[in-house]
Amino acid sequence: MDKWKFNLAQKQSMITSATAAVAAFLVLVLVALSFFIFIRGGNFFWPQNIHTIVYKRQDETLQTHFVRLDAKTMRVDEELLHFRYSSPEQLFDGQLTLNESNIISSEAAPSVAVVALKNGGSVIAKVTSITDFQGKRVGIEQFAKVTEQIDEYLQTINFVRQGELADIHRGLAAMDKRGVDEDAPARVKLAKRYYQLQDVIENVERKLDGYVLSVEFADNTSYPLFMQNVSEFYYPNEMNVGEKFLFALSAFGSFISDAPKLNNTSGGVFPALFGTIVMVLLMTILVTPFGVLAAVYLYEYAPQNKTTALIRISVNNLAGVPSIVYGVFGLGFFVFVVGESIDNILFGDDLNSTTFGAPGIFWASLTMAILTLPVVIVATEEGLRRVPQSLRDGSYALGATQAETIFKMILPIASPGIMTGVILAIARGAGEVAPLMLVGAVKFAPALPVDTEFPFVHLQRQFMHLGVLIYDGAFHSQNIGNGSSFIFACCLLLLLIVLSLNLIAIFIRNRLRKQYAQN
């Protein structure tokens, strides 16, 4: 047994190696997770090359498609290839899963384009021709010019509908309310103008329907696409790496500025991004002062007895409560009790529908503030504990009161610890999903919580959240296609948001730490 005995140096070396191995494993897991999300999320923006494949179907017949590779997966001992294709039956949502043994041939298709549609879909086909409203064929190189003409027509329709036509609708509604007769001259004049404007809109719409982009699929079948539904088209096989990188950057810009499309499987995430940032900022504004004041009382004012110890234990236990419990509490107390009480006080019987008595971004922020409150309290107490007692004694000796000592000396010195708590609160609050679904976050919100409509900040509105968008997409999109790439792109963006907010908070914390460093 003596050979299994180790001296002190060997034991120390083994402990060091074990801890280093655990740290290396954690770093490896973190890098692998980040790399996986980056690759799968980046696939949503990167233009994939198009190939023409011929494969054998289950009935032994051959089929040809223009395809774009979405993902590769393993099943048992064979690799499955997941493709995206287009056809007259599956215009922009065709998914094809094959193993390599079923593929007869595969070759690059440089003449095949990806036609991006305004609804978020994309068509993989050859662009053959453009036809204007007069039935004349226009060269494909005139696509930009034709698109400008179509945009002008669309702007004309919107201008008429939102301008004079909207005024006529309001005028007729006011006459209906006053009981004006059908044959009254004023009503007849408005109705006549209404039909004139409708004729103008119908004439412009007929011109729009005449602009057609013709495409051809791999089986040589043609399909007409209305130009008003087409956003752009590009040839990914003809792009070099630099051009693809610039295209990916442009796609990322559109991703963070557009709204979700095609049932949250395409388009952008601006409403969810905006809602996430606003919710996190509101949560931070709410939780920071309450958490700091609670920690100041527990450490500086409260007597250090069993009651204070019990409060600290309760605070620590609150940090381990499942988040869904906070969501139920927020729904039952903030929404149904506090919110409905506010509605009764402000509106009384004149309220037609609930305003504050329904889930909204303010209740969601308040619920998340309660959820992250223990984190801020514990971190602030730790920061206060690091301030030497001699500084307090010196301040009291110079005649300062306890409040002056705390707010003018102790809290500034402990501010790095406070910022640590805020960082942890932001990281947890930005990634929560379950409680938010109960108190305000929805799959689709018709309006933003902050806009140009008075009073500009609408705390009672429901909002979209990146975490909820990811959950909804993962729950409803069980495929390996473009939908899952969209989900991973949302994950990548959420990681970047949390990282950016944490870096800002870390920068502020380091500045404060240098400012109040103790020698």
MARLUM-723252 format. One record per residue (C-alpha): residue in one letter; chain; y, x, z. Coordinates in nm, 4 decimals, always signed. Each point is the difference from the previous one (the first is absolute). Example, Ala and Ser with C-alpha at 12.3 -4.5 7.8 and 13.67 -1.06 7.14 Angstrom:
REM MARLUM-723252
  res  chain         Y         X         Z
    A      A   -0.4500   +1.2300   +0.7800
    S      A   +0.3440   +0.1370   -0.0660
***
This chain:
REM MARLUM-723252
  res  chain         Y         X         Z
    M      A   +0.0000   +0.0000   +0.0000
    D      A   +0.2286   +0.2986   +0.0398
    K      A   +0.0546   +0.0138   -0.3758
    W      A   +0.1735   -0.3428   +0.0143
    K      A   +0.2497   +0.1181   +0.2586
    F      A   +0.3463   +0.0873   -0.1262
    N      A   +0.2681   +0.2100   +0.1576
    L      A   +0.3553   -0.1206   +0.0525
    A      A   +0.1313   +0.1425   -0.3275
    Q      A   -0.2788   -0.1647   -0.1988
    K      A   +0.0598   -0.3355   +0.1676
    Q      A   +0.3718   +0.0258   -0.0755
    S      A   -0.0774   +0.0868   -0.3612
    M      A   -0.2358   -0.3001   -0.0334
    I      A   +0.2614   -0.2374   +0.1453
    T      A   +0.2645   +0.1393   -0.2360
    S      A   -0.2315   -0.0367   -0.2994
    A      A   -0.0952   -0.3557   +0.0966
    T      A   +0.3601   -0.1132   +0.0407
    A      A   +0.0971   +0.1725   -0.3255
    A      A   -0.2879   -0.1757   -0.1784
    V      A   +0.1100   -0.3397   +0.1302
    A      A   +0.3605   +0.0669   -0.1033
    A      A   -0.1147   +0.1161   -0.3446
    F      A   -0.2147   -0.3127   -0.0368
    L      A   +0.2950   -0.2248   +0.0858
    V      A   +0.2227   +0.1830   -0.2475
    L      A   -0.2712   -0.0289   -0.2653
    V      A   -0.0347   -0.3746   +0.0599
    L      A   +0.3780   -0.0448   -0.0188
    V      A   +0.0250   +0.2015   -0.3217
    A      A   -0.2963   -0.1831   -0.1562
    L      A   +0.1446   -0.3402   +0.0893
    S      A   +0.3437   +0.0893   -0.1361
    F      A   -0.1502   +0.1518   -0.3154
    F      A   -0.2193   -0.3060   -0.0612
    I      A   +0.2896   -0.2441   +0.0382
    F      A   +0.2264   +0.2215   -0.2110
    I      A   -0.2533   +0.0207   -0.2856
    R      A   -0.0913   -0.3694   +0.0021
    G      A   +0.3590   -0.1109   +0.0494
    G      A   +0.1314   +0.2415   -0.2621
    N      A   -0.2506   -0.1415   -0.2476
    F      A   +0.2072   -0.3204   -0.0006
    F      A   +0.2995   +0.1880   -0.1442
    W      A   -0.1697   +0.2633   -0.2170
    P      A   -0.0552   -0.1058   -0.3639
    Q      A   -0.3743   +0.0299   -0.0658
    N      A   -0.1270   +0.0987   -0.3443
    I      A   -0.1526   -0.2695   -0.2211
    H      A   -0.3475   +0.0347   -0.1512
    T      A   -0.2007   -0.1977   -0.2508
    I      A   -0.3474   -0.0580   +0.1398
    V      A   -0.3084   -0.1555   -0.1509
    Y      A   -0.2486   -0.1186   +0.2590
    K      A   -0.3231   -0.1953   +0.0168
    R      A   +0.0155   -0.3424   +0.1633
    Q      A   -0.2818   -0.1608   +0.1960
    D      A   -0.1147   -0.1890   -0.3102
    E      A   -0.0357   +0.3362   -0.1819
    T      A   +0.2971   -0.0745   -0.2281
    L      A   +0.2792   +0.2517   -0.0478
    Q      A   +0.3567   -0.0639   +0.1090
    T      A   +0.3175   +0.1970   -0.0701
    H      A   +0.3113   +0.0100   +0.2214
    F      A   +0.3149   +0.1998   +0.0505
    V      A   -0.0273   +0.0965   +0.3674
    R      A   +0.1856   +0.1802   +0.2762
    L      A   -0.1993   +0.1570   +0.2826
    D      A   +0.0971   -0.1452   +0.3386
    A      A   -0.2504   +0.1546   +0.2414
    K      A   -0.3408   +0.1593   +0.0451
    T      A   -0.2401   -0.1087   +0.2723
    M      A   -0.3529   +0.0908   +0.1013
    R      A   -0.2828   -0.2489   +0.0455
    V      A   -0.3310   +0.1376   +0.1199
    D      A   -0.0520   +0.2978   -0.2354
    E      A   +0.2129   -0.1053   -0.2978
    E      A   +0.3708   +0.0199   -0.0715
    L      A   +0.1796   -0.3175   -0.1011
    L      A   +0.3088   +0.0069   -0.2214
    H      A   +0.2569   -0.2739   +0.0495
    F      A   +0.2168   -0.0704   -0.3045
    R      A   +0.2947   -0.2213   -0.0824
    Y      A   +0.0036   -0.1626   -0.3432
    S      A   +0.1702   -0.2789   -0.1949
    S      A   -0.1317   -0.2686   -0.2295
    P      A   +0.1127   -0.3441   -0.1175
    E      A   -0.2096   -0.1519   +0.2803
    Q      A   +0.1075   +0.2520   +0.2690
    L      A   +0.3495   +0.0934   -0.1088
    F      A   +0.1145   +0.2136   +0.2925
    D      A   -0.2623   -0.0351   +0.2703
    G      A   -0.3190   +0.1140   -0.1679
    Q      A   -0.2231   +0.2140   +0.2217
    L      A   -0.3096   +0.1808   -0.1167
    T      A   -0.2529   +0.1882   +0.2114
    L      A   -0.2516   +0.2242   -0.1767
    N      A   -0.2287   +0.2898   +0.0742
    E      A   +0.0037   +0.2954   -0.2363
    S      A   -0.3422   -0.0837   -0.1434
    N      A   +0.1376   -0.3231   -0.1487
    I      A   +0.2849   +0.1743   -0.1836
    I      A   -0.0959   +0.0830   -0.3588
    S      A   +0.3214   +0.1823   -0.0941
    S      A   +0.3441   +0.0689   +0.1414
    E      A   +0.2955   +0.1565   -0.1762
    A      A   +0.3738   +0.0287   +0.0573
    A      A   +0.2196   -0.2661   -0.1593
    P      A   +0.3463   +0.1521   -0.0546
    S      A   +0.1200   -0.2929   -0.2130
    V      A   -0.0679   -0.2555   +0.2753
    A      A   +0.2890   -0.1065   +0.2217
    V      A   +0.0393   -0.1573   +0.3412
    V      A   +0.2270   -0.3038   -0.0358
    A      A   +0.1660   -0.0756   +0.3345
    L      A   +0.0792   -0.3674   +0.0578
    K      A   +0.2784   -0.1366   +0.2173
    N      A   -0.2479   -0.1915   +0.2162
    G      A   -0.1539   +0.3299   +0.1133
    G      A   -0.2991   +0.0034   -0.2334
    S      A   -0.0729   +0.2525   -0.2733
    V      A   -0.1786   -0.0314   -0.3326
    I      A   -0.2039   +0.2888   -0.1477
    A      A   +0.0098   -0.0309   -0.3770
    K      A   +0.1443   +0.1329   -0.3238
    V      A   +0.3567   -0.1137   -0.0691
    T      A   +0.0004   -0.1076   -0.3647
    S      A   +0.3290   -0.1768   -0.0704
    I      A   +0.3071   -0.1840   +0.1267
    T      A   +0.1100   -0.3323   -0.1498
    D      A   +0.3482   -0.1484   +0.0505
    F      A   +0.0928   -0.3683   +0.0303
    Q      A   +0.0406   -0.0269   -0.3782
    G      A   -0.3591   +0.1098   -0.0582
    K      A   +0.0991   +0.3431   -0.1331
    R      A   -0.1949   +0.3073   +0.1033
    V      A   +0.2002   +0.2678   +0.1771
    G      A   -0.1034   +0.3595   +0.0477
    I      A   -0.1451   +0.0947   +0.3380
    E      A   +0.2769   +0.2576   +0.0335
    Q      A   +0.2434   -0.2948   +0.0248
    F      A   -0.1572   -0.1106   +0.3309
    A      A   +0.2995   +0.1046   +0.2125
    K      A   +0.2471   -0.1778   -0.2278
    V      A   -0.2095   -0.3184   -0.0058
    T      A   -0.0328   +0.0134   +0.3782
    E      A   +0.3790   +0.0169   +0.0361
    Q      A   +0.0343   -0.3089   -0.2210
    I      A   -0.2571   -0.1860   +0.2081
    D      A   +0.1812   +0.0966   +0.3208
    E      A   +0.3223   -0.1414   -0.1438
    Y      A   -0.1759   -0.3295   -0.0763
    L      A   -0.1436   -0.0138   +0.3520
    Q      A   +0.3423   +0.0725   +0.1503
    T      A   +0.1454   -0.2831   -0.2096
    I      A   -0.2574   -0.2447   +0.1339
    N      A   +0.0581   +0.1103   +0.3595
    F      A   +0.3766   -0.0179   -0.0430
    V      A   -0.0187   -0.3577   -0.1292
    R      A   -0.2491   -0.1149   +0.2637
    Q      A   +0.1750   +0.1607   +0.2947
    G      A   +0.3511   -0.0778   -0.1248
    E      A   +0.1049   -0.3163   -0.1782
    L      A   -0.3432   -0.1655   +0.0140
    A      A   -0.0170   +0.0461   +0.3760
    D      A   +0.3501   -0.1481   +0.0333
    I      A   -0.1106   -0.3035   -0.2027
    H      A   -0.3049   -0.0478   +0.2252
    R      A   +0.2229   +0.0089   +0.3074
    G      A   +0.2441   -0.2421   -0.1617
    L      A   -0.2737   -0.2490   -0.0908
    A      A   -0.1491   +0.0289   +0.3491
    A      A   +0.3412   -0.0741   +0.1530
    M      A   +0.0369   -0.3061   -0.2276
    D      A   -0.3442   -0.1221   +0.1042
    K      A   +0.1021   +0.0339   +0.3615
    R      A   +0.3191   -0.2000   -0.0596
    G      A   -0.1864   -0.2636   -0.2009
    V      A   +0.1847   +0.0550   -0.3301
    D      A   -0.1261   -0.2269   -0.2792
    E      A   -0.2168   +0.1407   -0.2793
    D      A   +0.2523   -0.0992   -0.2669
    A      A   +0.3029   +0.1400   +0.1797
    P      A   +0.2071   +0.2208   -0.2350
    A      A   -0.0143   +0.3026   +0.2300
    R      A   -0.3791   -0.0237   +0.0322
    V      A   -0.0443   -0.0534   -0.3752
    K      A   +0.2162   +0.3061   -0.0698
    L      A   -0.2030   +0.2175   +0.2379
    A      A   -0.3296   -0.1277   -0.1394
    K      A   +0.1128   +0.0715   -0.3565
    R      A   +0.0990   +0.3546   +0.0920
    Y      A   -0.3315   +0.0392   +0.1833
    Y      A   -0.2020   -0.0813   -0.3129
    Q      A   +0.2186   +0.2313   -0.2060
    L      A   -0.0724   +0.2881   +0.2328
    Q      A   -0.3709   -0.0868   -0.0007
    D      A   +0.0037   +0.0234   -0.3791
    V      A   +0.1621   +0.3429   +0.0238
    I      A   -0.2675   +0.1208   +0.2440
    E      A   -0.2839   -0.1413   -0.2108
    N      A   +0.1389   +0.1693   -0.3101
    V      A   +0.0159   +0.3367   +0.1770
    E      A   -0.3501   -0.0487   +0.1438
    R      A   -0.1369   -0.0682   -0.3489
    K      A   +0.1506   +0.3304   -0.1135
    L      A   -0.1574   +0.1767   +0.2990
    D      A   -0.3417   -0.1451   -0.0796
    G      A   +0.0362   +0.1360   -0.3524
    Y      A   +0.0078   +0.3637   +0.1162
    V      A   -0.3635   +0.1113   +0.0103
    L      A   -0.1645   +0.3349   +0.0685
    S      A   -0.3373   +0.0093   -0.1749
    V      A   -0.2784   +0.2110   +0.1529
    E      A   -0.3527   +0.0792   -0.1117
    F      A   -0.3034   +0.0516   +0.2226
    A      A   -0.2990   +0.2260   -0.0532
    D      A   -0.1966   -0.2707   -0.1841
    N      A   +0.2885   -0.0283   -0.2539
    T      A   +0.1115   -0.3400   +0.1305
    S      A   +0.3761   -0.0566   +0.0078
    Y      A   +0.1936   -0.1670   +0.2780
    P      A   +0.3692   -0.1053   +0.0102
    L      A   +0.2109   +0.0822   +0.3055
    F      A   +0.3363   -0.1676   +0.0497
    M      A   +0.2598   +0.2740   +0.0086
    Q      A   +0.1891   -0.1703   +0.2831
    N      A   -0.3058   +0.0691   +0.2207
    V      A   -0.0270   +0.3676   -0.0967
    S      A   +0.1702   +0.2673   +0.2059
    E      A   -0.0975   +0.3181   -0.1851
    F      A   -0.2898   +0.1798   -0.1637
    Y      A   -0.1021   +0.3646   +0.0059
    Y      A   -0.2731   +0.2302   -0.1288
    P      A   -0.1533   +0.1863   +0.2984
    N      A   -0.2247   +0.2209   -0.2174
    E      A   +0.3043   +0.1451   -0.1737
    M      A   +0.1724   +0.0992   +0.3268
    N      A   -0.0181   +0.3519   +0.1405
    V      A   -0.0166   +0.0698   +0.3731
    G      A   +0.3784   +0.0216   +0.0372
    E      A   +0.0556   -0.3296   -0.1792
    K      A   -0.2673   -0.1672   +0.2116
    F      A   +0.1635   +0.1346   +0.3162
    L      A   +0.3387   -0.1399   -0.1025
    F      A   -0.1666   -0.3301   -0.0882
    A      A   -0.1661   -0.0084   +0.3442
    L      A   +0.3366   +0.0620   +0.1701
    S      A   +0.1542   -0.2855   -0.1990
    A      A   -0.2943   -0.2233   +0.0886
    F      A   +0.0439   +0.0885   +0.3685
    G      A   +0.3684   -0.0942   -0.0227
    S      A   -0.0938   -0.3363   -0.1478
    F      A   -0.2686   -0.0355   +0.2672
    I      A   +0.2488   +0.0199   +0.2863
    S      A   +0.2633   -0.2153   -0.1738
    D      A   -0.2029   -0.2888   -0.1490
    A      A   -0.1761   -0.2961   +0.1600
    P      A   -0.3817   -0.0359   +0.0134
    K      A   -0.1650   -0.1707   -0.2952
    L      A   -0.3407   -0.1345   -0.1011
    N      A   -0.0981   -0.1102   +0.3503
    N      A   +0.1118   +0.3269   +0.1624
    T      A   -0.2063   +0.2243   -0.2296
    S      A   +0.2815   +0.1336   -0.2188
    G      A   +0.3761   +0.0342   -0.0239
    G      A   +0.1997   +0.1383   +0.2920
    V      A   +0.0390   -0.0318   +0.3753
    F      A   +0.3761   -0.0188   +0.0569
    P      A   -0.0046   -0.3193   +0.2153
    A      A   -0.2800   +0.1432   +0.2155
    L      A   +0.1689   +0.3407   +0.0204
    F      A   +0.3319   -0.1564   +0.0961
    G      A   -0.1617   -0.2289   +0.2573
    T      A   -0.1930   +0.2880   +0.1565
    I      A   +0.3103   +0.2175   +0.0399
    V      A   +0.2133   -0.2846   +0.1392
    M      A   -0.2733   -0.1001   +0.2460
    V      A   -0.0469   +0.3584   +0.1212
    L      A   +0.3756   +0.0506   +0.0435
    L      A   +0.0359   -0.3276   +0.1932
    M      A   -0.3007   +0.0915   +0.2148
    T      A   +0.1480   +0.3427   +0.0753
    I      A   +0.3381   -0.1490   +0.0930
    L      A   -0.1712   -0.2460   +0.2347
    V      A   -0.2597   +0.2244   +0.1649
    T      A   +0.2066   +0.3161   +0.0588
    P      A   +0.2569   -0.1286   +0.2528
    F      A   -0.2533   -0.2124   +0.1907
    G      A   -0.2549   +0.2807   +0.0119
    V      A   +0.2530   +0.2610   +0.1120
    L      A   +0.1536   -0.2227   +0.2689
    A      A   -0.3447   -0.0959   +0.1338
    A      A   -0.1020   +0.3664   +0.0186
    V      A   +0.3291   +0.0958   +0.1708
    Y      A   -0.0542   -0.2652   +0.2652
    L      A   -0.3636   +0.0952   +0.0626
    Y      A   +0.0732   +0.3721   +0.0336
    E      A   +0.3540   +0.0201   +0.1364
    Y      A   +0.0564   -0.3180   +0.2030
    A      A   -0.3288   -0.1611   +0.0996
    P      A   -0.1573   +0.1164   +0.3269
    Q      A   -0.3149   +0.2010   -0.0630
    N      A   -0.2405   -0.2349   +0.1758
    K      A   -0.3113   -0.1999   -0.0850
    T      A   +0.1988   -0.2695   -0.1784
    T      A   +0.1604   +0.2520   -0.2357
    A      A   -0.3381   +0.1636   -0.0565
    L      A   -0.1472   -0.3410   -0.0848
    I      A   +0.2813   -0.0612   -0.2499
    R      A   -0.0680   +0.3351   -0.1662
    I      A   -0.3704   -0.0788   -0.0244
    S      A   +0.0846   -0.3371   -0.1559
    V      A   +0.2294   +0.1631   -0.2541
    N      A   -0.2706   +0.2496   -0.0948
    N      A   -0.2548   -0.2817   -0.0335
    L      A   +0.2357   -0.1964   -0.2249
    A      A   -0.0192   +0.2868   -0.2499
    G      A   -0.3731   -0.0706   -0.0369
    V      A   +0.0221   -0.3767   -0.0490
    P      A   -0.1212   -0.1045   -0.3503
    S      A   +0.2906   -0.0647   -0.2317
    I      A   -0.1231   -0.3469   -0.0939
    V      A   +0.0601   -0.1061   +0.3621
    Y      A   +0.3669   +0.0911   -0.0416
    G      A   +0.0053   -0.2053   -0.3188
    V      A   -0.1360   -0.3063   +0.1788
    F      A   +0.2515   +0.0511   +0.2808
    G      A   +0.2863   +0.0328   -0.2489
    L      A   -0.1071   -0.3166   -0.1810
    G      A   -0.0507   -0.2025   +0.3163
    F      A   +0.3030   +0.1180   +0.1971
    F      A   +0.2674   +0.1337   -0.2359
    V      A   -0.0567   -0.2446   -0.2859
    F      A   -0.1153   -0.3218   +0.1640
    V      A   +0.1860   +0.0275   +0.3324
    V      A   +0.3122   +0.2114   -0.0528
    G      A   +0.0497   -0.0853   -0.3678
    E      A   -0.0397   -0.3744   +0.0406
    S      A   +0.2326   +0.0072   +0.3028
    I      A   +0.2659   +0.1727   -0.2128
    D      A   -0.0436   -0.2643   -0.2701
    N      A   +0.0437   -0.2792   +0.2548
    I      A   +0.3102   +0.1606   +0.1509
    L      A   +0.1733   +0.0855   -0.3281
    F      A   -0.1016   -0.2910   -0.2193
    G      A   -0.1482   -0.2741   +0.2166
    D      A   -0.1057   -0.3088   -0.1934
    D      A   +0.1910   +0.1090   -0.3135
    L      A   -0.2642   +0.2589   -0.0903
    N      A   -0.2073   -0.1047   -0.3024
    S      A   -0.2385   +0.2966   +0.0121
    T      A   -0.0736   +0.2739   +0.2501
    T      A   +0.2262   +0.3057   -0.0219
    F      A   -0.0612   +0.2333   +0.2922
    G      A   -0.3073   -0.1941   +0.1126
    A      A   -0.2019   +0.1473   -0.2870
    P      A   -0.1338   +0.3541   -0.0600
    G      A   +0.2678   +0.2391   -0.1246
    I      A   +0.0981   +0.3645   -0.0162
    F      A   +0.1881   -0.0071   +0.3315
    W      A   -0.3009   -0.1314   +0.1918
    A      A   -0.2202   +0.2539   -0.1795
    S      A   +0.2360   +0.2834   +0.0994
    L      A   +0.0157   -0.1250   +0.3578
    T      A   -0.3792   -0.0244   +0.0181
    M      A   -0.0373   +0.3537   -0.1325
    A      A   +0.2628   +0.1170   +0.2487
    I      A   -0.2118   -0.1408   +0.2852
    L      A   -0.3089   +0.1647   -0.1512
    T      A   +0.1622   +0.3456   -0.0187
    L      A   +0.1972   -0.0312   +0.3261
    P      A   -0.2659   +0.1817   +0.2139
    V      A   +0.0085   +0.2983   -0.2390
    V      A   +0.3772   +0.0402   +0.0376
    I      A   -0.0129   -0.0459   +0.3789
    V      A   -0.2715   +0.2638   +0.0488
    A      A   +0.1681   +0.2520   -0.2328
    T      A   +0.3411   -0.0518   +0.1630
    E      A   -0.1452   +0.0437   +0.3491
    E      A   -0.1619   +0.3222   -0.1133
    G      A   +0.3358   +0.1181   -0.1319
    L      A   +0.1727   -0.0862   +0.3277
    R      A   -0.2717   +0.1820   +0.1913
    R      A   +0.0746   +0.3208   -0.1926
    V      A   +0.3635   +0.0086   +0.1196
    P      A   +0.0182   +0.2362   +0.3012
    Q      A   +0.0884   -0.1607   +0.3319
    S      A   +0.2523   +0.2780   +0.0585
    L      A   +0.2237   -0.1452   -0.2723
    R      A   +0.0082   -0.3320   +0.1788
    D      A   +0.0769   +0.1664   +0.3334
    G      A   +0.2784   +0.2069   -0.1553
    S      A   +0.1533   -0.3103   -0.1575
    Y      A   -0.0069   -0.1877   +0.3308
    A      A   +0.1541   +0.3003   +0.1759
    L      A   +0.2923   -0.0108   -0.2426
    G      A   +0.0662   -0.3631   +0.0921
    A      A   -0.1610   -0.1838   -0.2923
    T      A   -0.1654   -0.3315   +0.0654
    Q      A   -0.3654   -0.0625   -0.0845
    A      A   +0.0950   -0.2115   -0.3016
    E      A   +0.2363   +0.2692   -0.1300
    T      A   -0.2668   +0.2638   +0.0525
    I      A   -0.2629   -0.2024   -0.1863
    F      A   +0.2037   -0.1152   -0.2979
    K      A   +0.2184   +0.3083   -0.0489
    M      A   -0.2450   +0.2775   +0.0773
    I      A   -0.3631   -0.1053   +0.0522
    L      A   -0.0418   -0.2277   -0.3048
    P      A   +0.1609   +0.2441   -0.2462
    I      A   -0.2310   +0.2769   +0.1196
    A      A   -0.3024   -0.2357   -0.0121
    S      A   +0.0953   -0.1336   -0.3451
    P      A   -0.2654   +0.2117   -0.1825
    G      A   -0.2672   -0.1756   +0.2053
    I      A   +0.1590   -0.3362   -0.0753
    M      A   -0.0059   +0.0809   -0.3727
    T      A   -0.3695   +0.0835   +0.0318
    G      A   -0.0620   -0.3512   +0.1302
    V      A   +0.2070   -0.1488   -0.2822
    I      A   -0.2002   +0.2009   -0.2564
    L      A   -0.3288   -0.1318   +0.1385
    A      A   +0.1384   -0.3539   +0.0091
    I      A   +0.1108   +0.0199   -0.3648
    A      A   -0.3372   +0.1380   -0.1089
    R      A   -0.1887   -0.2807   +0.1719
    G      A   +0.2411   -0.2792   -0.0877
    A      A   +0.0090   +0.0842   -0.3712
    G      A   -0.3774   -0.0150   -0.0373
    E      A   -0.0857   -0.3131   +0.1986
    V      A   -0.1273   -0.3042   -0.1874
    A      A   -0.1791   -0.2504   +0.2263
    P      A   +0.2927   -0.1043   +0.2262
    L      A   +0.2438   -0.0135   -0.2911
    M      A   -0.2115   -0.2537   -0.1864
    L      A   +0.0440   -0.2386   +0.2936
    V      A   +0.3739   +0.0408   +0.0566
    G      A   +0.1665   +0.0302   -0.3390
    A      A   -0.1633   +0.2221   -0.2639
    V      A   -0.1275   -0.1883   -0.3048
    K      A   -0.1650   +0.0732   -0.3336
    F      A   +0.3078   -0.1124   -0.1934
    A      A   +0.3544   -0.0620   +0.1254
    P      A   +0.2427   -0.1804   -0.2338
    A      A   +0.3067   +0.1753   +0.1451
    L      A   +0.0835   +0.3258   +0.1754
    P      A   +0.1070   +0.0007   +0.3672
    V      A   +0.3218   +0.1787   -0.0996
    D      A   +0.1936   -0.1075   -0.3094
    T      A   +0.3471   -0.0900   -0.1287
    E      A   -0.0174   -0.3594   +0.1242
    F      A   +0.1994   -0.0748   +0.3164
    P      A   -0.0679   +0.0937   +0.2805
    F      A   -0.1686   +0.2856   -0.1929
    V      A   -0.2624   +0.0725   +0.2696
    H      A   -0.2568   -0.2807   +0.0305
    L      A   -0.2145   +0.0820   +0.3009
    Q      A   -0.1850   -0.3315   -0.0196
    R      A   -0.1501   +0.0701   -0.3430
    Q      A   -0.3562   +0.1041   -0.0597
    F      A   -0.0477   +0.3376   -0.1656
    M      A   -0.2456   +0.2145   -0.1907
    H      A   -0.1554   +0.3103   +0.1548
    L      A   -0.1845   +0.2892   -0.1623
    G      A   -0.2871   -0.0178   +0.2469
    V      A   -0.0493   -0.3714   -0.0631
    L      A   +0.0238   +0.0606   -0.3758
    I      A   -0.2728   +0.2652   +0.0258
    Y      A   -0.2199   -0.2301   +0.2079
    D      A   +0.0453   -0.2912   -0.2385
    G      A   -0.0718   +0.2172   -0.3024
    A      A   -0.3115   +0.1518   +0.1564
    F      A   -0.1244   -0.3415   +0.1109
    H      A   +0.0475   -0.1723   -0.3362
    S      A   -0.0672   +0.2915   -0.2372
    Q      A   -0.3630   +0.1047   +0.0344
    N      A   -0.0002   +0.1986   -0.3241
    I      A   +0.0489   +0.3683   -0.0760
    G      A   +0.2605   -0.0641   -0.2655
    N      A   +0.3754   -0.0082   -0.0148
    G      A   +0.0201   -0.2226   +0.3071
    S      A   -0.1494   +0.2665   +0.2279
    S      A   +0.2275   +0.2652   -0.1541
    F      A   +0.2946   -0.2211   +0.0927
    I      A   -0.1300   -0.0207   +0.3570
    F      A   -0.0327   +0.3770   +0.0264
    A      A   +0.3500   +0.0374   -0.1457
    C      A   +0.1261   -0.2270   +0.2808
    C      A   -0.1892   +0.2137   +0.2539
    L      A   +0.1590   +0.3115   -0.1427
    L      A   +0.3464   -0.1545   +0.0231
    L      A   -0.0596   -0.1144   +0.3583
    L      A   -0.1044   +0.3526   +0.0970
    L      A   +0.3124   +0.1399   -0.1635
    I      A   +0.2191   -0.2500   +0.1892
    V      A   -0.1558   +0.0839   +0.3365
    L      A   +0.0194   +0.3709   -0.0788
    S      A   +0.3654   -0.0270   -0.1041
    L      A   +0.1006   -0.1968   +0.3103
    N      A   -0.1901   +0.2438   +0.2217
    L      A   +0.1605   +0.3019   -0.1671
    I      A   +0.3442   -0.1481   +0.0568
    A      A   -0.0803   -0.0679   +0.3662
    I      A   -0.1529   +0.3484   +0.0419
    F      A   +0.3115   +0.1568   -0.1527
    I      A   +0.2222   -0.1900   +0.2450
    R      A   -0.2297   +0.0940   +0.2897
    N      A   +0.0090   +0.3701   -0.0882
    R      A   +0.3782   -0.0069   -0.0282
    L      A   +0.0239   -0.1590   +0.3435
    R      A   -0.2526   +0.2448   +0.1417
    K      A   +0.2048   +0.2963   -0.1227
    Q      A   +0.3204   -0.1554   +0.1287
    Y      A   -0.1348   -0.0522   +0.3522
    A      A   -0.2378   +0.2970   +0.0172
    Q      A   -0.0380   +0.1443   +0.3463
    N      A   +0.0094   +0.3751   +0.0440
***
